[in-house]
Amino acid sequence: MPQHTPAAPVCRDCDGFATATITTGNRHADGSRATLRVTCPTCKGTGHTTPAAARVRVGK
């Protein structure tokens, strides 16, 4: 049986769609549309989150 690797958890803020292109409605001189590329700040554009590191308790 092939071994499957567990899937990384999907980012809760972008639901896995980490990058979006938004059309501004304007056009450049060559006729192409002006767009903005936006990435999710939580997952840094990967679409997945890393598991939380173990918490370290300091003090009493």
Secondary structure by P-SEA (a helix, b strand, c coil): ccccccccccccccccccbbbbbccccccccbbbbbbbcccccccccccccccccccccc
